[in-house]
Amino acid sequence: MQRTMMLHICCAPDGSVPIPDLLSEGWKVTGFFYGSNIHPQDEYIRRLEAVRTLAAHCGISCVIGHYEPDEWLAGVKGLEAEPEGGMRCRKCFTLQLEACAHEAVKAGCEYMCTTLTISPHKNADLINALGQEIASSHGLNWETRIWRKKDGFLRSVRASRELGLYRQNYCGCVFSKNQGKA
């Protein structure tokens, strides 16, 4: 029987390697795009369209989370001055992975994973630890991956170019935009 996975997709470029790799391994993958952290709204729309393009290209379905930037801002309240990679990012990862876990349970998936670990700017060990904890608390299995290994990030740059995917220059939130951090 095929293993089922809800794959949290932070953006299309970061999903361009994990989705085909998982499919080639025999996983039944459903994507989940969370974008409440993405500011401004026109940036969210560009990223959403790129995720839809990637999902269609790869032949997977993709659940689109509700766009609720005010809720996200409330979730990180008090952490606005944190540096990139600090406690605000940890909280953001948690919000994204919690939303993914809820969708995974609703869809009847057994596993969940994220594309976040393809970025050389993100703490893959932290993301996998949070994912394991969140998945377990929802009765799911966490698939630990560090997608940037084996030239994953470079492969994503090439795949994005080949597929004509929009490639952003900051992580997504208003704070990373102001700091110019991917």
Stockholm file with secondary structure:
# STOCKHOLM 1.0

chainA/1-182         MQRTMMLHICCAPDGSVPIPDLLSEGWKVTGFFYGSNIHPQDEYIRRLEAVRTLAAHCGISCVIGHYEPDEWLAGVKGLEAEPEGGMRCRKCFTLQLEACAHEAVKAGCEYMCTTLTISPHKNADLINALGQEIASSHGLNWETRIWRKKDGFLRSVRASRELGLYRQNYCGCVFSKNQGKA
#=GR chainA/1-182 SS CCCEEEEEESCHHHHTTHHHHHHHTTCEEEEEECCTTCCSHHHHHHHHHHHHHHHHHHTCEEEECCCCHHHHHHHTTTCTTCCTTSHHHHHHHHHHHHHHHHHHHHHTCSEEEESGGGCTTSCHHHHHHHHHHHHHHTTCEECCCCTTTTTHHHHHHHHHHHHTCCCCSSCSSHHHHHHTCC
#=GC SS_cons         CCCEEEEEESCHHHHTTHHHHHHHTTCEEEEEECCTTCCSHHHHHHHHHHHHHHHHHHTCEEEECCCCHHHHHHHTTTCTTCCTTSHHHHHHHHHHHHHHHHHHHHHTCSEEEESGGGCTTSCHHHHHHHHHHHHHHTTCEECCCCTTTTTHHHHHHHHHHHHTCCCCSSCSSHHHHHHTCC
//
